[in-house]
Every structure is written in structure tokens, then in C-alpha cells.
């Protein structure tokens, strides 16, 4: 089994910064792409940023230049540094990772961490 646990969510004022972390644990041979997704109230989950095992990154247009995704492969952890946050970025932030556990490669999701940016 593989577990992803997010942390770092909370309340941040508009224009402020927050750093999310997501640690993978369990039976892990290797981790491929990792990413962060956001689900705002009443909306579908959407991509925020992804990072490949080699470090290549991809961002939603709305967060380019303000958010930075990074990973520490030794710690099986992915981070999301969010700056200049906006009220519309309130939501539950989920971590996703493509993990090879020896019996195959599967996508795993964390349970999410709430981020609130008051309007």
C-alpha cells in the first residue's frame, strides 16, 4: 500500500504565501510524476502543477510565475510554494503521485488539505 499525506494548508490573506507538502510512504520502488490539484467548492478538481521524476514542470496558466512545484526524491515528497495568492484559489488541494510499488505503476491521491484565501 502507498499513502500520500498532504500538509501545510490553512488560512492565508490575499497576496500572501503558503507552502504545501505531500509525503509518500509505503511500499515504493520509484515515483514518477507528482502533482497538485485543486478542487474549489462546487467545482471539479483541476490541475495546478505537475513535476516529472526528472524535474520537468508544468503549470496551469493562472498560477505561472506565482506557484513553484518541487520534489525531494530522497524523501518521496513533493512541495508547492504558493505566492501572491488570490481569493479564487480557495479550495482543497490534493496531491497525486504515480508510484511503482513492484506490482505495477498506479496513481495515488492524498486526502487533501484545505487552503482558504478570504475575499
PyMOL commands that set and color helices and strands:
alter all, ss='L'
color gray80, all
select helices_A, chain A and resi 61-63+87-89
alter helices_A, ss='H'
color red, helices_A
select strands_A, chain A and resi 2-7+10-11+18-26+30-39+46-51+57-59+67-72+77-82+91-100+105-109+113-116
alter strands_A, ss='S'
color yellow, strands_A
deselect
rebuild
show_as cartoon
